[in-house]
Amino acid sequence: KIFMSTLKYLQSNEFLLDVDSWRLFANLEELNKISLSFLKTFFETVKEHVRKSDSPMDFSSILRKFFQGDLCQTHQIYCLNYTSAVFYLENLRQREDFGIYLKQWCEQNEQCKRLHLPELLVAPLHRLTRYPLLLHNIWKRTSDEAEKGFFWSLKEKVEKSIRNLEGKVKWLDNFQKFKQLQEVIIWPQVWDRDKRFFVPECLKQSLRENSSENILSSANRLLLHEGRLTLAESTRLLDVYVFLFDDLLLITKMKRNKKKYGGSDTGLIPVCPCLTPELQSFIREGGFCTVLDQPIPLDRLILKNVDPVHITVFSLRNAFLIQHENRYRQCIAVFLLQAQTEPAKKTWMSQIETAISNYTTQHETKKSSAFCFPAESSEI
């Protein structure tokens, strides 16, 4: 309430007018109102029982009213907005005027108890997960069998609601992550990537329309592992950032812009908190990733370890080899990658091997099911 009311006050005096309070706090006022109403009603019942020891504690009507009503729904709305709220907040904190609002106008208030806004925003999520525990304790202490059954079914309903919410939150996190990756991963045109391919200027526009950028737009794709590696080329070592998805491997060159994200020239560009801290820092410094070569499908990827003998002879450390084959099993590209440490190399190799195994198993299952249950022709 301190942060919300202070922001409203400042905006009424024409400060921070561009800050969207809904994106930060969502339906927090409604959530506070319903939660407070539930708590007051709950404790009034307990106090009445203490005052009149012979009166039973009728929790069933209270719980039915709130848990079959708006209590869980308002929590869900808030929780679904939470990730984007943190996303939005992290970028607003880069601004000097917003920093003054946080530190001098709000955080110094004694009621905040030295807590910062991110620590307070997460509180409703914690409260929602504690409701099943409350319902379980009431169920455990109930003697009436009919009420006992009702409390148990209510507890299961709330737990199911939380599981469904977790799935939605993970989907949203994944969606935001991939949306950010689409912004920072640049796909060069084929004639820029390889000078052997000549395309007249008049034909380039028609080829640009078949852009590769939508490859990462699939909401079903998962990012399994990522990180910075070194690519050994014939004359130099190149910093690369590698993305291992559940169906392909993508090797990108790390480049930096002169302008930083969030600078005055570029405007405030949000950086997704779902990304690794390393990539977040790189993006804020104006970094972007240019695709080095075409994506390597996992069923066309051959992974090979580099022997210790070669490490000594060619000064290669923590190295492994990625081989890209086409559908005719011809090698069309080879990438000699080096990790910073031996454990990091083992992690990369293990992650890639597991991803290939899972991908192969999944597609073999699909093929066998298609073979066993062929679609019936309409012409038969």
Protein Blocks (a to p, Z undefined) as FASTA:
>chain_A
ZZmmmmmmmmmnopaklpcfklmnmmmmmmmmmmmmmmmmmmmmmmmmmmmmmbccdfkl
mmmmmmmmmmmmmmmmmmmmmmmmmmmmmmmmmpmklmmmmmmmmmmpmklnopafklmm
mmmmmmmmmmmmmmmmmmmmpmblklmmmmmmmmmmmmmmmmmmmmmmmmmmmmmmmmmm
mmmpccddfklmpmkbccdfklmmmmmmmccklmmmpmkbccfbgcddddddfkbccddd
ddddfkbccdddddddfbdghiaknopadddfkbcfklmmmmmnopacddfbdcddfklc
ccddddfklmmmnopahiacdddddfkopafbdcddddfbfklmmmmmmmmmmmmmmmmm
mmmmmmmmmmmmccddfkZZ
